[in-house]
Amino acid sequence: MRFVSLIPAALALFVSSAASAQEWDIYVNRENFFSLNLPGEPTMTEAPYKTAKGTTLNSRVFTAMAPASSILAGKYSLTVVDYSNAKGEMATAIDEATKAIRAKGVVKYDGVNMLDMHKSWRLTVETPQTRILAEVLMALNNHLYISLAETALNVPPPAQFQASLQILDDKGVRIRYRTVTAATPDASPDEVVPVTPQNTALESTRVAALIRGTWKAPAGSCEAAYFKSAERVKTKRGEEAMAGTVTNAGLTITGQLIISGPREGQLINPANDQAIFLFENKPNDKLSFSAIGAPAAGWPDVTLDLCPGSRS
C-alpha cells in the first residue's frame, strides 16, 4: 500500500459526532455473510445488477444515513451481489465495479488492498460537493461486496467504515485468512498481492519511527505532554502497534496505536479493542489526533509538536 502519511489519502475517520454524540454500531447480516460499522440500522432494497457481459444478477443494497448534525453526515451503503449463477464472470467483477465508481468523479486514490487477507480494491473519488470512499471485494463465497461512503468534502473521510467490512462464514464467524487469498478461486498462481510479512515489518517499522517520542500541544509544554509513545506491541488481533498515553483535561488514556493493516492510524483501547483516536503524522515533525470514541469523545482535534530530544 502507498503511504503519503501515516493514514493514506483514502483513510481517516468513522465514528461519532461531537455535536450529537452519535454512536455507530456493528451491523451483522448472516444471510449475506457480512458485518459492517454503520450509523444506524440500514434499510435493505433489492435491485438487478448487470455485468459487463450483460448478465443480470441479484443484488441487495443496505443503506444507512448519518444525520446532518453528525460530524460524518452522509450516506453509507453496502451492495452485495450474488455471483453464484455467473462464476465465470467473477474474475472481472472487481474491475467492472471499480470502473463504475471511477466514473462518478475525480479519482484521488485508487489501489489494491487487503481486507482480512481478502484481496480488495480501495478508491477515493471526489465530485465538486462530495467525497466517495469505496471498498470493493470479491469473496470466495461467490459474493461481490461494494461499500460506499458518500460525505461532504469538508467532513473527515470515514475510513473506519471503509475498512470495517468483515466477511462471515455460514455460522456467522468472521473469516480472516492466515495467508493471502486471491480475488477468485481460478486466479493465476502468480497473481501479485500487496501484503507480505516482509512488507508489513518494513512499513510498521517506518511508521513507528514517525510517531516515536514525546509530543506537546501547541499551547502546552513537554513536561505536560499530550502524547507519549512507548514500546512496540501487538493488539488482540495480532496487529503491529505501539503503546502510548494521551493526557488531556486531567485524564490520561492508555492505548495502542495501530501501525499496519486495515485499522492503521487508530489508537485503540486494548481492553475492548475499540477506537478512541485517529492519528496522522504531518510534515515538520507534527502529529495530529482526532477523538472518535469514549472516553475522549468530544475532545477537539489537535496537531502536536515533537518535543526536542525525545527520540534520543
C-alpha positions as CSV (number, residue, x, y, z in Angstrom):
1,M,0.0,0.0,0.0
2,R,1.2,3.5,-0.8
3,F,1.8,5.8,2.2
4,V,1.8,9.6,1.8
5,S,1.4,10.0,5.5
6,L,0.5,7.6,8.3
7,I,-3.0,7.4,7.0
8,P,-3.2,7.0,3.2
9,A,-5.3,9.5,1.3
10,A,-8.3,7.2,1.4
11,L,-8.1,6.8,5.1
12,A,-9.2,8.7,8.1
13,L,-12.2,8.6,10.4
14,F,-15.6,7.0,11.0
15,V,-17.5,7.1,14.2
16,S,-19.1,9.7,16.5
17,S,-20.1,13.3,16.3
18,A,-19.0,15.8,19.0
19,A,-22.3,17.7,18.3
20,S,-24.7,14.8,18.6
21,A,-22.5,12.1,20.3
22,Q,-24.0,9.7,17.9
23,E,-22.8,6.1,18.4
24,W,-22.0,3.9,15.5
25,D,-22.5,0.2,15.9
26,I,-21.7,-3.1,14.1
27,Y,-24.5,-4.4,11.9
28,V,-24.4,-8.1,11.3
29,N,-26.2,-9.8,8.4
30,R,-25.7,-13.6,8.4
31,E,-27.9,-14.2,5.4
32,N,-25.5,-12.2,3.2
33,F,-22.3,-13.1,5.2
34,F,-21.1,-9.8,6.4
35,S,-20.8,-7.3,9.2
36,L,-20.1,-3.6,8.9
37,N,-19.9,-0.5,11.1
38,L,-22.9,1.7,10.4
39,P,-24.5,4.9,11.9
40,G,-27.8,3.1,12.5
41,E,-30.0,0.2,11.3
42,P,-29.8,0.1,7.5
43,T,-32.7,-0.2,5.1
44,M,-32.5,-3.0,2.5
45,T,-33.6,-2.8,-1.1
46,E,-33.2,-5.3,-3.9
47,A,-32.1,-4.3,-7.4
48,P,-30.8,-6.0,-10.6
49,Y,-27.1,-5.8,-11.2
50,K,-25.9,-6.1,-14.8
51,T,-22.4,-7.3,-15.6
52,A,-20.3,-6.2,-18.5
53,K,-21.4,-9.3,-20.4
54,G,-25.0,-8.4,-19.9
55,T,-25.8,-11.0,-17.2
56,T,-28.4,-9.8,-14.8
57,L,-27.7,-10.8,-11.2
58,N,-29.5,-10.3,-7.9
59,S,-28.1,-7.6,-5.6
60,R,-29.1,-6.3,-2.2
61,V,-28.3,-2.7,-1.1
62,F,-28.0,-1.9,2.6
63,T,-28.2,1.8,3.3
64,A,-27.9,3.9,6.5
65,M,-27.8,7.7,6.8
66,A,-25.7,9.6,9.4
67,P,-27.8,12.7,10.4
68,A,-26.8,16.2,9.4
69,S,-25.9,17.0,13.0
70,S,-23.1,14.4,12.9
71,I,-19.6,15.2,12.0
72,L,-19.8,12.4,9.5
73,A,-23.2,13.3,8.0
74,G,-23.7,11.3,4.8
75,K,-24.9,8.2,3.1
76,Y,-23.3,4.8,3.9
77,S,-24.2,1.7,1.8
78,L,-23.1,-1.8,1.0
79,T,-24.2,-3.6,-2.1
80,V,-24.0,-7.4,-2.1
81,V,-24.1,-9.1,-5.5
82,D,-24.6,-12.9,-5.7
83,Y,-22.4,-14.3,-8.5
84,S,-23.4,-17.9,-7.8
85,N,-25.0,-18.1,-11.3
86,A,-22.1,-16.3,-13.0
87,K,-19.0,-17.8,-11.6
88,G,-17.2,-17.4,-14.9
89,E,-17.5,-13.7,-14.5
90,M,-16.1,-13.4,-11.0
91,A,-12.6,-12.7,-12.3
92,T,-13.7,-9.4,-13.8
93,A,-16.2,-8.4,-11.1
94,I,-13.9,-6.1,-9.1
95,D,-12.7,-4.3,-12.3
96,E,-16.3,-3.7,-13.5
97,A,-17.4,-2.3,-10.2
98,T,-14.4,0.0,-9.7
99,K,-14.8,1.3,-13.3
100,A,-18.3,2.4,-12.5
101,I,-17.1,4.1,-9.3
102,R,-14.3,6.0,-11.0
103,A,-16.9,7.4,-13.5
104,K,-18.6,9.2,-10.6
105,G,-15.9,11.9,-10.3
106,V,-12.2,12.7,-10.0
107,V,-10.1,9.8,-8.6
108,K,-7.9,10.8,-5.7
109,Y,-6.8,7.3,-4.5
110,D,-7.0,4.0,-6.5
111,G,-5.2,0.9,-5.4
112,V,-5.2,-2.7,-4.5
113,N,-5.8,-3.5,-0.8
114,M,-6.1,-6.4,1.6
115,L,-9.0,-6.7,4.0
116,D,-8.7,-9.6,6.4
117,M,-6.4,-11.1,3.7
118,H,-9.2,-10.9,1.1
119,K,-8.0,-9.1,-1.9
120,S,-10.0,-5.9,-2.4
121,W,-9.8,-2.6,-4.3
122,R,-10.0,0.8,-2.5
123,L,-10.9,4.1,-4.1
124,T,-11.4,7.7,-3.1
125,V,-13.4,9.7,-5.7
126,E,-14.4,13.4,-5.4
127,T,-17.2,15.4,-7.1
128,P,-17.5,19.2,-6.6
129,Q,-19.5,18.6,-3.4
130,T,-19.0,15.0,-2.3
131,R,-16.2,12.6,-1.4
132,I,-16.8,8.9,-2.1
133,L,-14.8,6.2,-0.3
134,A,-15.2,2.8,-1.8
135,E,-14.1,-0.7,-0.9
136,V,-14.8,-3.5,-3.5
137,L,-14.2,-7.1,-2.5
138,M,-14.9,-10.4,-4.2
139,A,-15.1,-13.1,-1.6
140,L,-14.7,-16.8,-2.1
141,N,-18.4,-17.3,-1.2
142,N,-19.2,-16.0,-4.7
143,H,-20.4,-12.7,-3.5
144,L,-19.2,-9.2,-4.5
145,Y,-19.3,-6.6,-1.8
146,I,-19.2,-2.8,-2.7
147,S,-19.1,-0.4,0.3
148,L,-19.6,3.3,-0.4
149,A,-19.4,6.2,2.0
150,E,-20.7,9.5,0.4
151,T,-20.0,12.5,2.5
152,A,-19.3,16.2,2.1
153,L,-15.8,17.3,1.2
154,N,-15.5,19.3,4.5
155,V,-16.0,16.4,6.8
156,P,-13.3,13.8,7.8
157,P,-13.1,10.9,5.4
158,P,-14.9,7.9,7.2
159,A,-12.2,5.3,6.6
160,Q,-13.1,3.2,9.5
161,F,-16.4,2.5,7.8
162,Q,-14.4,1.6,4.6
163,A,-12.1,-0.8,6.5
164,S,-14.8,-2.3,8.8
165,L,-16.3,-4.8,6.4
166,Q,-15.9,-8.3,7.5
167,I,-16.9,-11.4,5.6
168,L,-18.6,-14.2,7.6
169,D,-18.9,-17.9,7.1
170,D,-22.2,-19.8,7.2
171,K,-22.0,-19.9,11.0
172,G,-21.7,-16.1,11.3
173,V,-18.0,-16.3,12.2
174,R,-15.6,-13.7,10.7
175,I,-13.4,-15.2,8.0
176,R,-9.8,-13.9,8.4
177,Y,-7.4,-15.9,6.3
178,R,-3.9,-16.7,7.7
179,T,-2.5,-16.4,4.2
180,V,-3.2,-14.0,1.4
181,T,-6.1,-15.2,-0.9
182,A,-6.6,-14.2,-4.5
183,A,-9.7,-12.4,-5.7
184,T,-11.2,-15.5,-7.3
185,P,-10.7,-19.3,-7.0
186,D,-9.3,-19.5,-10.5
187,A,-6.9,-16.6,-10.3
188,S,-3.4,-17.0,-11.7
189,P,-1.0,-18.6,-9.1
190,D,1.5,-15.8,-9.8
191,E,-1.0,-13.0,-9.0
192,V,0.7,-10.2,-7.2
193,V,-0.7,-9.2,-3.8
194,P,0.5,-6.3,-1.7
195,V,0.6,-7.9,1.7
196,T,3.7,-9.9,2.8
197,P,5.2,-10.4,6.2
198,Q,8.4,-8.6,4.9
199,N,6.4,-5.6,3.7
200,T,4.4,-5.4,6.9
201,A,7.6,-5.5,9.0
202,L,9.2,-2.7,6.9
203,E,6.2,-0.5,6.9
204,S,5.4,-0.8,10.6
205,T,9.0,-0.1,11.5
206,R,8.9,3.0,9.3
207,V,5.6,4.3,10.8
208,A,6.7,3.5,14.4
209,A,9.8,5.7,13.8
210,L,7.5,8.6,12.7
211,I,5.3,8.6,15.9
212,R,8.0,7.7,18.4
213,G,8.7,10.4,21.1
214,T,7.0,12.9,23.3
215,W,4.6,15.3,21.8
216,K,3.1,18.5,23.1
217,A,0.0,20.6,22.2
218,P,0.7,24.0,20.6
219,A,0.0,25.8,23.8
220,G,1.3,23.1,26.1
221,S,4.6,22.0,27.4
222,C,6.8,19.0,27.0
223,E,6.6,18.5,30.8
224,A,2.9,18.1,30.5
225,A,2.9,16.3,27.1
226,Y,-0.2,15.4,25.3
227,F,1.1,12.2,23.9
228,K,4.0,9.9,24.8
229,S,4.8,6.8,22.8
230,A,6.1,3.6,24.5
231,E,7.2,0.1,23.4
232,R,6.2,-1.8,20.3
233,V,3.3,-4.3,21.0
234,K,0.7,-6.4,19.2
235,T,-3.1,-5.9,19.5
236,K,-5.5,-8.6,20.4
237,R,-5.9,-9.2,16.6
238,G,-2.2,-9.6,16.2
239,E,-1.8,-6.2,14.5
240,E,1.5,-4.3,14.8
241,A,1.1,-1.4,17.2
242,M,2.9,0.9,19.6
243,A,1.8,1.5,23.2
244,G,1.2,5.1,24.2
245,T,-0.6,7.5,26.5
246,V,-2.7,10.6,25.8
247,T,-3.1,13.2,28.6
248,N,-5.6,16.0,28.4
249,A,-8.1,17.8,30.7
250,G,-6.8,15.9,33.7
251,L,-7.4,12.5,32.1
252,T,-4.7,10.0,31.0
253,I,-5.7,7.4,28.4
254,T,-3.5,4.4,27.8
255,G,-3.9,2.8,24.4
256,Q,-2.3,1.0,21.4
257,L,-1.5,2.9,18.2
258,I,-2.0,0.5,15.2
259,I,0.7,0.9,12.6
260,S,-0.2,-1.7,10.0
261,G,-3.2,-3.3,8.5
262,P,-6.7,-2.1,7.7
263,R,-7.0,-0.2,11.1
264,E,-3.7,1.6,10.9
265,G,-3.9,5.1,12.1
266,Q,-6.2,4.3,15.1
267,L,-5.4,4.4,18.8
268,I,-7.5,1.7,20.4
269,N,-8.4,0.7,23.9
270,P,-6.6,-2.7,24.4
271,A,-9.2,-3.9,26.8
272,N,-12.2,-3.6,24.5
273,D,-10.5,-3.2,21.1
274,Q,-12.5,0.0,20.3
275,A,-11.0,3.0,18.6
276,I,-10.5,6.1,20.8
277,F,-8.5,8.4,18.4
278,L,-7.3,8.6,14.9
279,F,-3.7,9.9,14.5
280,E,-1.7,11.0,11.5
281,N,1.8,12.2,11.1
282,K,2.3,15.6,9.4
283,P,5.3,17.3,7.8
284,N,7.9,19.0,10.0
285,D,7.6,16.6,13.0
286,K,3.9,17.1,13.7
287,L,1.3,14.6,14.7
288,S,-2.5,15.1,14.6
289,F,-5.0,13.5,16.9
290,S,-8.8,13.3,16.4
291,A,-11.0,11.9,19.1
292,I,-13.6,9.4,17.8
293,G,-14.7,7.4,20.9
294,A,-15.0,7.1,24.6
295,P,-13.6,8.3,26.9
296,A,-12.3,11.1,24.6
297,A,-15.4,11.7,22.5
298,G,-16.0,15.4,22.0
299,W,-12.3,16.4,22.5
300,P,-11.2,18.9,19.9
301,D,-8.8,17.9,17.2
302,V,-5.2,18.8,17.9
303,T,-1.9,18.9,16.0
304,L,1.1,18.2,18.2
305,D,4.7,19.2,18.0
306,L,7.6,16.8,18.7
307,C,9.5,17.6,21.9
308,P,13.2,18.3,21.1
309,G,15.4,15.3,22.0
310,S,12.6,13.0,22.9
311,R,13.6,10.4,20.3
312,S,17.1,10.1,21.5
